[in-house]
Amino acid sequence: MKSIVLIIWLVAADGHQEVVVKRHYDDWNTCEAKARTISEQYARDGRLTRHLCHEVVEEVGEVDENGNPIEHK
């Protein structure tokens, strides 16, 4: 199962950010390597990015609209 997600944001001069990439990978090193490659491609065009590799955690049980677990008493 692909358990690491890569998210890359394009950062505008005025500070606004737009998600331009969301991809899943099997391991942390692959995610970080792909993040560097994609960021370098944008940098060649003079565009600034930021990225995050994040472990995907599957939700088990019921969650509310914000993704928080619902505790039953």
Backbone torsions as a table, in degrees:
resi	resn	phi	psi	omega
1	MET	NA	136.6	178.2
2	LYS	-76.2	112.6	-169.0
3	SER	-112.5	1.3	178.5
4	ILE	-121.3	128.9	177.9
5	VAL	-106.5	138.1	174.5
6	LEU	-105.1	126.9	175.4
7	ILE	-122.3	127.7	177.6
8	ILE	-121.9	129.5	177.2
9	TRP	-106.7	139.7	170.3
10	LEU	-91.6	126.0	-175.8
11	VAL	-103.7	119.7	179.3
12	ALA	-81.4	162.3	-179.1
13	ALA	-59.3	-30.4	-179.5
14	ASP	-85.3	4.0	176.7
15	GLY	95.9	-12.2	178.1
16	HIS	-67.6	149.1	-178.4
17	GLN	-127.0	145.2	179.7
18	GLU	-134.0	129.9	177.1
19	VAL	-70.1	125.7	-179.8
20	VAL	-116.5	-16.7	-180.0
21	VAL	-142.9	133.0	169.0
22	LYS	-138.5	111.1	-179.7
23	ARG	-139.0	152.2	179.7
24	HIS	-107.9	142.8	-180.0
25	TYR	-133.5	163.4	-178.5
26	ASP	-81.4	-26.4	-176.7
27	ASP	-146.0	162.7	-174.5
28	TRP	-63.5	-44.8	-176.9
29	ASN	-62.8	-40.3	177.4
30	THR	-63.5	-42.7	178.9
31	CYS	-60.5	-49.2	-179.2
32	GLU	-63.2	-40.5	179.2
33	ALA	-64.3	-43.0	178.9
34	LYS	-66.5	-37.6	178.0
35	ALA	-60.8	-44.0	178.6
36	ARG	-62.9	-44.4	-179.1
37	THR	-61.4	-48.1	-178.9
38	ILE	-66.4	-42.7	179.4
39	SER	-61.6	-39.6	177.9
40	GLU	-64.8	-36.4	177.5
41	GLN	-62.7	-44.9	178.1
42	TYR	-66.4	-38.6	-179.1
43	ALA	-62.8	-34.6	177.4
44	ARG	-61.0	-27.6	176.9
45	ASP	-90.8	7.3	179.9
46	GLY	76.7	21.8	-177.6
47	ARG	-107.2	140.2	-178.8
48	LEU	-96.3	136.6	177.5
49	THR	-130.1	165.3	167.0
50	ARG	-137.8	155.4	-176.6
51	HIS	-140.6	165.6	177.5
52	LEU	-146.6	126.8	167.0
53	CYS	-100.5	127.3	-172.0
54	HIS	-137.7	134.7	177.8
55	GLU	-70.8	131.6	178.6
56	VAL	-84.0	128.4	178.2
57	VAL	-116.3	118.2	-179.5
58	GLU	-70.8	138.7	176.6
59	GLU	-80.2	136.1	176.5
60	VAL	-122.5	124.4	-179.6
61	GLY	94.4	-168.7	-176.8
62	GLU	-82.3	143.7	176.3
63	VAL	-131.9	155.6	177.5
64	ASP	-85.2	-175.2	-176.7
65	GLU	-63.9	-17.4	177.9
66	ASN	-96.5	1.7	-179.7
67	GLY	85.2	9.3	179.3
68	ASN	-86.8	141.2	178.8
69	PRO	-59.9	141.8	175.5
70	ILE	-95.0	121.8	178.7
71	GLU	-94.7	125.8	178.1
72	HIS	-96.7	132.1	-179.6
73	LYS	-107.8	NA	NA
